[in-house]
Amino acid sequence: MKLKKVLAVTLIAAMTAGMAACGNTNANTTNSDQTGTTTNNAADDAVAATESGDAAADDGAAESGALSYADITLGEDYTDLTTTITVFNHRTDLQSADYNGTTWDEYLAAFNEMYPNITVEITTDTNYADDALMHLQSGDYETIMMIPAVDKADLSNYFLSYGDLETMQGEINYATTWEYGGEVYGVPSTATTQGIVYNKKVFEEAGITELPTTPDEFIAALQAIKDNTDAIPLYTNYAAGWTMGAWDAYIGSNATGDNTYMNQKFVHTANPFQDYGDGTHAYAVYKILYDAVANGLTEEDYSTTDWEGCKGMINNGEIGCMVLGSWAYPQMEAAGENAADIGYMPFPITINGEQYAAAGADYSYGINVNASADEQAAAMVFVKWMTEESGFSYNEDGLPVDADSTETKLSFEGVTFLEDEPAVAGEEDLLNQMNTESELNINAGGDAKIQSIIEHAFNGTMTFDEIMDDWNQRWTEAQEALEVEVTQ
């Protein structure tokens, strides 16, 4: 019996992408001592373990000694392995005694029923995106990490391959997310989509009978909330910083209906932040935020927003909606007594009469390439257990990661899910280079530029078109500096 059937929280069937929740600026740690030892070549370690008759390696590794996700059979392989591994991640809420969902302690207890001799020590961090990079740069990092924003070309320097792309596509969905050179270095913890978490009761009290499907309809809905309720129509979460990056995730498939746009066409597009005149593309996405702030449809003081506090506020009807990936949806449900009031709607952009939602991997598990053979084996077992047996993605209202599963509580009626196609061969790092050159950091921690939209809208220091003109100029200069061919 899978854990989801035992521990899953009863959540309404609506929806839950990008990053997951944090709280204050301090790390929450459960026995965070690192136990991994450094080796010069993890593959050599695995071979040596097999040749020496090491019980763990004999139990599950192929004859060659190579470690492979596809070759592991849970409950049969590595059952005699005794070791300790460390896991560094962003889900501080799963360690809270007040969390209404399945906690880390519950997941680990269930894992140890199958693997009693593998000890898993969890460390969580509210500033994960930045601190994870620092851990990697130090060279002394945990056995398993959620892969932060690293260049794909550097993946093999930090993480172990789970197997080749063709094989892994038969094992998991979204295998291309952290693929490089034909090898897969990350397994998604869950898969998410992009939309807006909202309070259904607030929308009802505001007189909103149909969910908005265009930017103009959405701004009108926010105005109705302001006019007819005491709730904050749109809560920006400006002060948290990292939450601002969520806006970037909507400029691809959601705003274009094209799953080749983000990773293949965007870097080659002239002036991608221009007004296309039809309520689509990046211009329409970011303008929603600017207009909401400029029209007084957000909190009174953006500098005092409270990430942890907003969860209870929307649960209690003090907030109308927030633009966050679907990963946030179950957290808002679990933050109070009004889970049934929380809903998740598609992002309000329509392309030729159709709505689309990007579906993709949330943070992905990476295994330390320098960990010992035993630790790597235990880590791969744990990752596969979390993917196939724990029910984590289902519990978190995610889309299935296990390729053999179709179980999810998420659905957008009438909305087409699109998984972004990977970059074309030879351009895997081109978007990263464009981000660095332009300093726009699209989908790469571009919090500051989104915060600047709020600041300019609130203070009236720049019009929205002036902001977009600046971004287009920076993009063009980056294309010229990198000699990127402009074809769109």
Legacy VTK file of the C-alpha trace (Angstrom):
# vtk DataFile Version 3.0
C-alpha trace
ASCII
DATASET POLYDATA
POINTS 488 float
0.000 0.000 0.000
1.425 3.345 -0.963
1.869 5.981 1.682
-0.546 8.332 -0.039
-3.370 5.965 0.871
-2.348 6.111 4.521
-1.101 9.631 5.128
-2.577 11.842 2.428
-4.388 14.925 3.665
-7.956 15.331 2.438
-7.673 18.220 -0.003
-10.216 19.604 -2.440
-9.712 18.572 -6.038
-8.547 21.776 -7.641
-4.830 22.370 -8.244
-1.261 23.088 -6.982
5.063 25.067 -9.726
8.379 26.658 -9.300
9.663 26.841 -5.842
8.309 25.576 -2.544
7.586 27.224 0.732
9.912 28.778 3.200
9.459 30.829 6.328
11.829 33.094 8.186
15.486 33.546 7.352
16.799 30.900 9.723
17.439 27.312 8.766
15.415 24.573 10.419
17.605 21.551 10.958
17.021 17.963 11.946
20.390 16.379 12.780
22.192 18.255 10.045
25.683 16.773 10.472
27.050 15.681 7.123
28.290 12.121 6.967
29.254 11.808 3.304
32.889 11.090 2.541
34.637 12.466 -0.502
35.954 10.212 -3.242
37.695 11.133 -6.452
35.549 8.890 -8.594
32.158 7.607 -7.466
31.967 5.091 -10.289
35.300 3.588 -9.227
33.945 3.301 -5.683
30.937 1.361 -6.920
33.140 -0.991 -8.950
35.449 -1.537 -5.996
32.496 -2.285 -3.734
31.240 -4.936 -6.125
34.637 -6.542 -6.558
35.193 -6.756 -2.813
31.844 -8.453 -2.264
30.364 -5.524 -0.366
26.874 -6.662 0.619
25.212 -3.427 -0.368
26.707 -3.333 -3.806
26.024 -7.043 -4.373
22.420 -6.501 -3.317
21.392 -4.116 -6.057
24.108 -3.026 -8.464
24.522 -4.376 -11.946
27.450 -6.669 -12.624
29.514 -3.742 -13.883
29.055 -1.949 -10.593
27.360 1.049 -12.233
24.540 2.590 -10.238
21.291 2.995 -12.178
17.854 4.249 -11.134
16.128 1.902 -13.576
17.911 -1.180 -12.237
16.786 -0.697 -8.624
13.795 -2.753 -7.478
12.406 -1.269 -4.288
11.988 -3.710 -1.422
14.404 -6.172 -3.017
17.649 -4.318 -3.708
19.893 -2.791 -1.038
17.672 -4.027 1.789
20.772 -4.971 3.835
22.532 -1.658 3.256
23.471 0.161 6.462
24.500 3.784 6.081
23.495 7.365 6.843
22.624 9.980 4.227
21.802 13.663 4.516
19.107 15.510 2.586
19.106 19.306 2.131
15.837 20.834 0.933
13.478 23.789 1.002
10.404 22.309 2.694
10.662 23.829 6.170
6.907 23.459 6.587
7.170 19.670 6.539
9.121 19.878 9.802
6.543 22.013 11.581
4.419 20.491 14.308
1.552 22.641 13.008
1.727 21.273 9.460
-1.545 19.579 8.564
-0.077 17.426 5.809
2.399 14.543 5.786
5.586 15.570 7.597
9.193 14.571 6.984
9.079 12.436 10.129
6.137 10.481 8.731
7.790 9.970 5.356
11.017 8.768 6.990
9.166 6.388 9.300
7.432 4.811 6.301
10.718 4.612 4.359
12.397 2.833 7.260
9.707 0.174 7.259
11.186 -0.941 3.930
14.792 0.118 4.564
15.347 0.001 8.345
19.132 0.367 8.180
19.288 3.518 6.054
19.256 6.581 8.270
18.078 9.770 6.553
18.880 13.114 8.178
16.853 16.067 6.907
18.029 19.683 6.826
15.676 22.412 5.588
16.344 26.058 4.837
14.063 29.033 4.250
16.699 30.702 2.026
17.315 27.525 0.095
17.884 28.904 -3.405
20.891 30.951 -2.285
22.214 28.708 0.446
22.153 25.602 -1.747
24.529 27.287 -4.170
26.819 28.160 -1.282
26.811 24.525 -0.163
27.812 23.392 -3.647
30.530 26.005 -3.936
32.011 24.917 -0.620
32.532 21.407 -1.996
31.155 19.969 1.247
27.479 19.348 0.600
24.776 16.853 1.476
24.220 13.415 -0.046
20.962 14.580 -1.636
20.092 18.164 -2.559
17.299 19.822 -4.420
19.210 21.022 -7.486
19.521 24.833 -7.388
20.076 27.153 -10.358
23.310 25.727 -11.767
24.423 25.652 -15.390
23.578 22.339 -16.975
27.152 22.059 -18.172
28.205 21.870 -14.519
25.753 19.142 -13.465
28.249 16.294 -13.683
30.675 18.204 -11.458
28.176 18.099 -8.606
25.675 15.313 -9.182
25.511 11.638 -10.071
23.721 10.551 -13.238
20.587 8.477 -12.687
20.943 6.999 -16.157
20.726 7.942 -19.815
17.845 10.065 -21.052
16.113 7.377 -23.088
16.059 4.974 -20.142
14.981 7.609 -17.628
12.121 8.781 -19.845
10.667 5.324 -19.318
10.985 5.760 -15.541
9.932 9.361 -14.838
8.147 12.305 -16.382
10.047 15.574 -16.974
13.335 13.696 -17.410
14.730 16.461 -19.639
14.576 19.087 -16.862
18.091 18.303 -15.605
19.450 16.403 -18.602
22.802 17.212 -20.139
24.850 15.309 -22.661
22.275 12.544 -22.760
22.473 11.892 -18.995
19.791 12.703 -16.396
21.018 14.295 -13.162
17.732 15.197 -11.449
14.498 13.423 -10.501
11.628 15.846 -9.734
10.254 15.806 -6.196
6.888 16.700 -7.669
5.532 18.299 -10.810
3.541 21.470 -10.865
1.614 23.821 -13.065
1.281 27.588 -13.184
-1.811 29.450 -12.053
-3.214 31.524 -9.205
-4.174 30.387 -5.719
-7.372 32.106 -4.581
-10.052 32.157 -1.918
-13.305 30.975 -3.476
-15.441 32.483 -0.733
-13.887 35.927 -1.243
-14.509 35.725 -4.984
-18.108 34.715 -4.333
-18.639 37.568 -1.876
-17.196 39.966 -4.454
-19.834 38.855 -6.952
-17.398 37.095 -9.278
-19.391 34.283 -10.876
-16.877 33.194 -13.521
-13.123 32.965 -13.226
-11.296 35.590 -15.296
-9.591 34.384 -18.475
-7.955 37.615 -19.683
-5.833 40.304 -18.015
-8.663 42.851 -18.219
-11.119 40.421 -16.627
-8.628 39.668 -13.859
-8.064 43.331 -13.004
-11.852 43.812 -12.985
-12.162 40.875 -10.563
-9.573 42.422 -8.260
-11.499 45.701 -8.339
-14.694 43.848 -7.415
-12.932 42.298 -4.421
-11.754 45.728 -3.301
-15.199 47.279 -3.750
-17.263 44.502 -2.149
-15.107 42.832 0.499
-12.540 43.645 3.171
-9.956 41.331 1.621
-6.705 42.394 -0.031
-7.445 41.650 -3.698
-3.927 40.560 -4.755
-1.139 39.908 -2.243
2.265 40.457 -3.861
4.599 38.827 -1.303
7.136 41.506 -2.246
9.148 41.312 0.983
9.931 37.600 0.669
11.877 38.342 -2.510
12.071 34.827 -3.934
8.294 34.720 -4.404
8.627 37.463 -7.032
10.374 35.074 -9.398
7.088 33.188 -9.803
5.944 35.760 -12.365
8.635 34.683 -14.826
7.168 31.190 -14.998
4.054 32.441 -16.836
5.692 34.039 -19.876
6.213 30.773 -21.777
3.463 28.267 -22.493
0.868 30.083 -20.368
1.236 33.307 -22.330
2.001 31.929 -25.800
0.414 28.480 -26.049
3.752 27.329 -27.503
5.833 24.786 -25.597
8.897 25.501 -27.747
8.867 29.214 -26.943
10.625 29.340 -23.578
13.653 27.151 -24.241
14.039 27.478 -27.990
12.532 30.717 -29.349
12.740 33.211 -26.487
16.497 33.789 -26.756
16.137 34.397 -30.511
13.155 36.760 -30.216
13.515 40.457 -30.955
12.091 42.634 -28.183
10.271 39.793 -26.378
8.816 42.248 -23.828
6.953 44.293 -26.440
3.188 44.748 -26.425
1.767 42.191 -28.851
-1.585 43.961 -28.655
-3.644 40.880 -27.871
-3.167 40.311 -24.127
-0.516 37.632 -24.594
3.245 37.117 -24.142
5.476 38.481 -21.381
4.142 42.033 -21.671
0.649 40.925 -20.656
1.947 38.835 -17.740
3.978 41.547 -16.071
1.419 44.274 -16.840
-1.111 42.481 -14.638
1.186 43.049 -11.665
1.924 46.670 -12.585
-1.745 47.551 -13.086
-2.822 45.841 -9.866
-0.307 47.848 -7.830
-0.921 51.121 -9.689
-4.683 50.779 -9.159
-4.392 50.129 -5.423
-5.478 46.490 -5.688
-2.668 45.084 -3.538
-1.593 45.424 0.094
-1.167 48.975 1.439
2.560 48.591 2.178
4.329 46.114 -0.090
7.495 46.246 2.032
5.752 44.596 5.001
4.308 41.488 3.358
4.745 38.281 5.358
5.234 34.984 3.520
4.343 32.686 6.396
1.547 34.958 7.560
-0.075 35.132 4.135
-0.918 31.434 4.224
-3.280 31.848 7.161
-4.552 35.144 5.767
-5.774 33.664 2.498
-7.177 30.644 4.337
-9.159 33.008 6.562
-10.409 35.168 3.701
-8.167 38.171 4.323
-6.577 37.801 0.872
-8.332 37.277 -2.438
-5.532 35.696 -4.442
-1.785 35.286 -4.970
0.187 34.526 -8.125
2.132 31.403 -7.191
2.824 28.007 -8.715
0.597 25.102 -7.814
3.078 23.953 -5.169
1.614 26.712 -2.960
-1.954 25.475 -3.181
-1.818 22.686 -0.557
0.133 24.930 1.803
-2.645 27.507 1.735
-5.197 24.764 2.359
-3.239 23.461 5.335
-2.814 26.899 6.917
-6.181 27.042 8.669
-9.639 25.622 9.108
-10.978 26.696 5.717
-9.279 24.361 3.273
-12.486 24.068 1.236
-12.347 27.815 0.505
-8.983 27.552 -1.264
-8.955 27.096 -5.018
-6.470 27.226 -7.865
-7.290 28.917 -11.166
-5.564 29.108 -14.545
-3.485 32.217 -15.239
-5.785 34.741 -16.971
-4.407 34.742 -20.509
-6.254 33.341 -23.516
-4.637 32.578 -26.884
-7.004 32.275 -29.825
-9.819 31.286 -27.504
-7.779 28.673 -25.620
-6.032 28.640 -22.249
-2.788 26.830 -21.556
-0.811 25.958 -18.443
2.843 25.059 -18.261
3.471 21.774 -16.503
6.938 20.916 -15.316
9.227 19.719 -12.593
9.435 21.401 -9.230
12.739 21.152 -7.354
14.556 17.947 -8.330
16.640 15.544 -6.260
20.352 15.528 -7.098
22.790 12.999 -5.614
26.271 14.088 -4.525
28.754 12.762 -7.091
31.487 12.732 -4.403
29.549 10.691 -1.850
30.693 7.154 -1.071
29.293 4.205 -3.018
27.079 3.146 -0.100
25.733 6.653 0.331
25.025 7.009 -3.380
23.180 3.694 -3.415
21.133 4.660 -0.352
20.410 8.058 -1.888
19.170 6.578 -5.140
16.982 4.130 -3.224
15.527 6.993 -1.193
14.845 9.122 -4.273
13.154 6.215 -6.031
11.101 5.454 -2.919
10.005 9.087 -2.664
9.005 8.975 -6.335
7.259 5.613 -6.516
6.101 4.740 -2.997
5.794 7.767 -0.749
2.895 9.484 -2.503
4.704 12.810 -2.000
3.705 14.343 -5.320
0.085 13.231 -4.899
-0.021 14.515 -1.314
1.320 17.876 -2.479
-1.399 18.144 -5.128
1.237 17.660 -7.807
1.216 16.088 -11.229
2.696 12.563 -11.441
6.475 12.135 -11.604
6.513 8.331 -11.802
6.016 7.505 -15.475
3.675 4.644 -14.565
1.350 6.806 -12.462
-1.624 8.906 -13.508
-2.836 9.751 -10.000
-3.286 13.433 -9.267
-5.834 15.672 -7.611
-5.118 18.491 -10.065
-7.195 19.487 -13.037
-7.931 22.657 -14.994
-11.144 21.988 -16.868
-10.766 23.076 -20.479
-7.097 24.065 -20.035
-4.330 22.344 -21.984
-1.191 21.364 -20.062
2.064 21.861 -21.953
5.516 20.587 -20.993
8.269 22.842 -22.307
10.508 21.289 -24.925
14.215 21.388 -24.055
16.673 23.712 -25.738
18.042 22.655 -29.099
21.397 20.876 -29.119
24.248 23.280 -28.532
22.051 25.935 -26.890
21.455 24.291 -23.515
23.188 27.149 -21.664
22.247 30.024 -23.975
19.370 31.272 -21.817
21.664 31.279 -18.793
24.189 33.313 -20.773
21.487 35.747 -21.889
20.325 36.100 -18.297
23.833 36.872 -17.112
24.534 39.359 -19.894
21.178 41.151 -19.600
20.934 40.795 -15.791
17.232 39.999 -16.203
17.541 36.471 -14.776
14.372 35.097 -16.340
13.335 31.973 -14.410
16.643 32.172 -12.582
16.004 34.129 -9.408
15.010 37.371 -11.097
13.360 38.650 -7.947
14.762 42.174 -8.070
13.385 43.039 -11.495
9.871 41.948 -10.459
10.169 43.911 -7.236
11.098 46.938 -9.356
7.781 46.644 -11.205
5.970 46.954 -7.878
8.158 49.844 -6.759
7.690 51.831 -9.976
3.955 51.139 -10.105
3.473 52.159 -6.479
5.637 55.286 -6.640
4.810 56.292 -10.214
8.502 56.621 -11.098
8.309 54.708 -14.399
5.450 53.750 -16.663
5.053 50.107 -17.500
6.041 50.702 -21.117
9.218 52.434 -19.952
10.118 49.374 -17.880
9.489 47.031 -20.796
11.469 49.265 -23.157
14.412 49.046 -20.761
14.161 45.247 -20.608
13.959 45.005 -24.408
17.068 47.156 -24.752
18.978 45.010 -22.273
17.839 41.868 -24.095
18.902 43.248 -27.472
22.310 44.276 -26.151
22.774 40.798 -24.681
21.873 39.192 -28.014
24.407 41.406 -29.762
27.137 40.732 -27.196
26.619 36.969 -27.448
26.091 37.074 -31.218
22.708 35.403 -30.899
20.837 35.098 -34.172
17.489 36.901 -33.999
14.951 34.893 -35.972
11.627 35.657 -34.306
LINES 2 490
16 0 1 2 3 4 5 6 7 8 9 10 11 12 13 14 15
472 16 17 18 19 20 21 22 23 24 25 26 27 28 29 30 31 32 33 34 35 36 37 38 39 40 41 42 43 44 45 46 47 48 49 50 51 52 53 54 55 56 57 58 59 60 61 62 63 64 65 66 67 68 69 70 71 72 73 74 75 76 77 78 79 80 81 82 83 84 85 86 87 88 89 90 91 92 93 94 95 96 97 98 99 100 101 102 103 104 105 106 107 108 109 110 111 112 113 114 115 116 117 118 119 120 121 122 123 124 125 126 127 128 129 130 131 132 133 134 135 136 137 138 139 140 141 142 143 144 145 146 147 148 149 150 151 152 153 154 155 156 157 158 159 160 161 162 163 164 165 166 167 168 169 170 171 172 173 174 175 176 177 178 179 180 181 182 183 184 185 186 187 188 189 190 191 192 193 194 195 196 197 198 199 200 201 202 203 204 205 206 207 208 209 210 211 212 213 214 215 216 217 218 219 220 221 222 223 224 225 226 227 228 229 230 231 232 233 234 235 236 237 238 239 240 241 242 243 244 245 246 247 248 249 250 251 252 253 254 255 256 257 258 259 260 261 262 263 264 265 266 267 268 269 270 271 272 273 274 275 276 277 278 279 280 281 282 283 284 285 286 287 288 289 290 291 292 293 294 295 296 297 298 299 300 301 302 303 304 305 306 307 308 309 310 311 312 313 314 315 316 317 318 319 320 321 322 323 324 325 326 327 328 329 330 331 332 333 334 335 336 337 338 339 340 341 342 343 344 345 346 347 348 349 350 351 352 353 354 355 356 357 358 359 360 361 362 363 364 365 366 367 368 369 370 371 372 373 374 375 376 377 378 379 380 381 382 383 384 385 386 387 388 389 390 391 392 393 394 395 396 397 398 399 400 401 402 403 404 405 406 407 408 409 410 411 412 413 414 415 416 417 418 419 420 421 422 423 424 425 426 427 428 429 430 431 432 433 434 435 436 437 438 439 440 441 442 443 444 445 446 447 448 449 450 451 452 453 454 455 456 457 458 459 460 461 462 463 464 465 466 467 468 469 470 471 472 473 474 475 476 477 478 479 480 481 482 483 484 485 486 487
